[in-house]
Amino acid sequence: MKRIGLLSDTHSFLDEKVKKHLKNCDEIWHAGDIGNLKVTDELAEIAPLRAVYGNIDGSDLRTAFEKDLHFNVEGVNIFMTHIGGRPPRFAPGILSGLKDVKPDVFICGHSHILIAQFCKSFGGLHLNPGAAGIYGMHQVKTMMRFDISSTGVANLEVVEIKK
């Protein structure tokens, strides 16, 4: 079993409180709109990092990270991208990709709207951690933590950090 910290949309700002909530994680996953490499460097000092770039990320981040990640952790198939939409209105091409890949967990960011729901469209869990940065319409910074094992995601919690 691994403890995962999931965040998105930091937009070049990494709150000390966010870092504190990631301390006991085995891995950190960032679903795009990172902002700068300083953010990923700081996250990687806490725990091993997996990340995708987002629409605001420049060439340095696009060189360092992929647009989409497909990976397996503890026997659970993960698909992570930045712009994914949400059921039933996924971004163009996402639903067909989900049906092809059939991930157990689909992760995206971009909307700054936190989502954690089972999605019948592809038969898996859809997670969007909201936004952990200070830019955007959200009033509260959010992120997620959860355990992942061969049986799937468990102990999912939402962490809220007031602006």
N, C-alpha and C positions, 0 to 999 in steps of 0.2 A: 504494500500500500504506500502511496505517495500523497503528500499534502501539496496542493497546487494553489498558488496565488494568481488570480486572473485580473488583468486591468486593461484599459484601453484609453485612448484619447487624452494622453497626458499633455500634449501640445507644448513640449519643452519645459514643463513644470512638474517636479516630483516632490510632493509634500512629505515632510519628515514623518507625519502620522501615517501616511501610506507605507513608507518604508518600515515603520515599526510593525505594522500589521502583516508584513511579508517575512518577518524575521524567522519564523518557525516553518517556513515552506521549503519543501524539497526542490521544487521548480517554480519559476515565475513565467507566466505566459502573457505577452502583450499583443493585443489585437489591433495594433496600428494607430496612426496619427501620434507617433512617438514625439516628434518635434526636433530632437537632436540626439547625437550620439552620447552626450553626457548622461542623458536619462538611462540609456541602455547600459552604459558603463556602470552607473550606480546600482542598477538592478542586478547586473551580473556579479557584483561584489557580494550581494546578499545570498543568491542561489543561482544555479544554472538557469539560463534564459532561453526561451523560444519566443520569437516575435515575427510579425509580418509588418510590412510598411503600409502606410495609409496614404490617402490622397493629398495630405499637406506635407508629406515627407519628401525631402530633397534627394538629390542623387547620391549623397553619402549614405543615407539610410537605405535607399533602393539598391545600392551596391552590397550593403552588409546583410540585408534581409530579403526574403522572397515576398511576392504578392500573396501567394497561397502556401499553406503548409498542410501536408497530409502526414500524420505520424501516429505511432502506436505507443501507448504507455500502459504498462500493466495488463496488456491484452485488450485495451480499449482503443478503437480507431477514432482519431480526431481529425477534423478538417477545420482549419482556421484561416480566415481572410478578414479584411477590414470592412469592405462594403458588402453586406450580405442581405440586407432587408430583414423582413420578419414575416412569419406566416400571416395571412396567405400571400402577401405581396413581397416576394423575394426580389433582389436585384436581378437584372437580366443575366441569364445563364446559370444562376446559382442553383435553382431547383433541379434542373437537368443534371448538373454536376453532383448534387446531393443524391439523386436517384442512381447515378452511375457509381459513385464512390461508396454510398451507403455507410456513412460514418455513424458511430454510436453517439458522438457529440459533435455538433456544429457550433463554432464560435465565431462571432463577428463583433465589430464595434461600430463606429461612425455615427450612429443616431443619437448618442448620448442618452439613450433610453434603456434602462436595465430590463432584461428579459431572462427568464428561466422557465422554460416550458417544454413539455414533450410535444413533438411535432409529427402528426400522422403523415404528412406529405412525404417524409423520407424515413420515418420510423425511428427517430432518435431524439436526443435532448438538444435543444437550442439554447445557447447562452450568449448574452451580451452583457458585459459588466457595467455598462453605462459609461461614465466619464470620470477619470481620476484627476483631471487637470482643472485649471481655473478659467479656461475659455469656453464659452458656450452658454446656452440658456439654462442649463441645469442649476439648481439652487444648492444641491448637495453633491459632493464628490462621492462616487461609489466604486466599489471593486468587489470581487468575490473571492472566497476561499472554499476549497472542498477537498475531500479525500477521493482518490481514484484507485481502484483495485480491479481485479479480474471480474468482479461483479458489477462494475460501473462506478458512477459518481455517487458519493454519499456525503452526508454532513455538510451540505451546501449552505453557506452563510453569506449574506450580503453585509458588507462593511460600509457604513455611511460616515462621511467626514464633512462636517459643516464647513461652509465657505468662510 
